[in-house]
Amino acid sequence: MRSGPIWIAGYGNPLRGDDGVGQEVATALLQQKNSVVGLASATIIRAHQLLPEMALDISRSRFAVFIDAAHDGRPGGSVSLQLLGEPPGSEPGQPAAASCWEDFTPANLLALSCYLFGTAPLGAVVTVGVVALGLGTGLSPQVQAAIPRAAAAVRLAISAVPERPNVVLESSISRRSGHARAPHARGSARA
């Protein structure tokens, strides 16, 4: 069983209005870190975007939570929590199907963790519907009001996480060629 910390990343561009809401939720969680049981040992970061370098820390965690703005037409200030299943097995040379790092998704990052380090936690994505994405700092009133609800969604996700095993990948050697084949998932990471 995985006993590492919970890893939380709030990300987005704070110079594009509501796009920075992920970072603001992470700031709210950092302020609650010492008073909320599940957050006390959590690693909480703020980032402009998800980066491949994050895969190492994720591989050492027992659960990962990603907090981002939702640009999908939902009402501004609405909060959504989505659990991510097992990261898909990655093919050699294609650990993440992103055309560039700006397109890097939480699922891509979990798959990269599996590909590079042989393990990845289950995860969750908390999103907040946005209103204003123009140049400038500060959040719209609807999105600002959603920060406590988004922080509550993160706390809900981590409070429901039992001690789950990470997804473990095993490589196998091809009998014909003697070369390692692509790793594949072994076991189940579901509770």
N, C-alpha and C positions, 0 to 999 in steps of 0.2 A: 504494500500500500504506500501511496505517496504521502509524505508528511511535510513537504516543503511549504513555503508561504503561499498565500494567495497573491496573485499578480494583477494589478489594476492599472489600466492606461486610459486616461482621458485625453483625447487628441482632437485637433482641428486648428484652423487658422484664426487666431484672435483678431487679425487685421481685416477680416471679412465678416464683421458683424456676428450673426448667430452661429456661424461655422465654428466659433471658438467655445461653444457650450460644453464640449467634452472636457476641455481644460478647466472650465469653471466648476464643473461637477467634481473633478478630481481635487480641486482646491478645497471645496466644501468637505469632501471626505478626509482630506489631510487635517482639516480643523477638528474633525470628529474622531480622529485616529485613536487618541488615548481614552476616549469615553465610550467607545463602542467595541464590544468584545471581539467581533469578527475582524475588525480593522486593525487591532493592536499590533498584530504581527504581519500585516499585509504590506507588500511593496506597492506604493502608489506613485505613479509617474504622470507628468504632463508632457505632451509632445505635440509638435506641429503635425506630424504624420507618423504612421506605422513604418518601422524600419526593419530591415532584415537582421540587424544586430540585436534586436529584441528577442530573437528566437532562443538564444542561450538562456536568458533569464526565464523565459517561458518554459523551457524544457526542465527547469529545476523547480517549477511551481506545481502545486496540486490542483489549481483552478485559475483560470484567466478571465478577467472581465474587461471588455472593451467599451468605452463610452464615446459616442460620436453624435454629430448632427445628422438628421435625416433630411435629405433633399428630394423626397419622393412624393411631394404633394399632400402629405398628411397635414392635419391642422397644426398650426404653430403652437408650441408648448405641449403637444401630446407626447407621452412617454411610452416607450415600448421595451419589453424585455424578451429576448429570444435566446434560448439555449442552443448551443452548438453541439453537434454530435461528435463522433470520432472523426479526427482528421483523416482525409482520404490518403491512401498510400500514394507516394510520389514516384514518378518515373525518373530514372537517371537523366540529369540534364534539364529536367523540368520540375523543380521543387515547388514552384509557384506559378500559376497561370496569370501573371499580371504583365501588361504591356510595358509598364514602367512602375517605379516605386509609388507614384501617386495613386495608382490603382490597387495597391496592396491592401488586401482585406484581412479581417481577423482569421478567416478560414485559411487564407494563403499563409499567414504567419504560423498558424498551428501546423499546417502541412510542412512548412519549412523546418520547424522544430523537429518533427518526426523524421524528415529526410536527413537532416544534419546530425542530430543527436540521438535518434532512435526512440524518442519519447516526446509526448506532448500531453498537457492536461486537457480535460474537457473545458469548455468555456461558455461564456454568455456575452451577448451584445446588448447594451442599453443605448437606445437612440432617443433623441428629442427632435420633434418636428420643428422646422425653422420657418421664420418669416422674412428676415432681412439678411441678404448675403452680399450687400454692397461693400465698397471700401469703407473702412472706419472701424473703430473699436467700440465695444459695448454691445450688449444684447438687447433685443426688443423686449418690451414689457412681458409679453406672453412667455418667451423663452426664459427670461430671468426668473419668472414665477415658477417655472418647471424645475429649477435646480433642486429644490428639496425633494420633489417627487422622484427625480432621476436618482438622487443619492439614496432614497429609500428603496428603489428598485435594485440598486447595486447591493445594498445591505440584505435585501430579501434573497437575492441570488446566492450570496456567499453564506447566508445562514442555512440554506437548504443543501449545502454541499457536504455530503458525508465524506469520510476518508475513502476516496476512490482511487483505484490504481490509474496511473497514466496509461495511455496507449503505448504499448511496447512493440517495436518493430523487430523482426528477425530477418537477417539476410540468409539466403541459401546459395550454395555453390552449385552451378550447373554441372552435371556429371559429364556431359559431352565436352564442354569447352574448359572447365575448371575455373571459369570466371564467375564472379559474384553477380547474381541477378538482383533485380530491384527488390528492395525490402517490401514486406507485406505485413499487414496488421495481424497480431496474434491476440486472441482473447477478446473479452468484451470490457469496455470501460463504462458500461451502464451500471447504475446502482441496482 
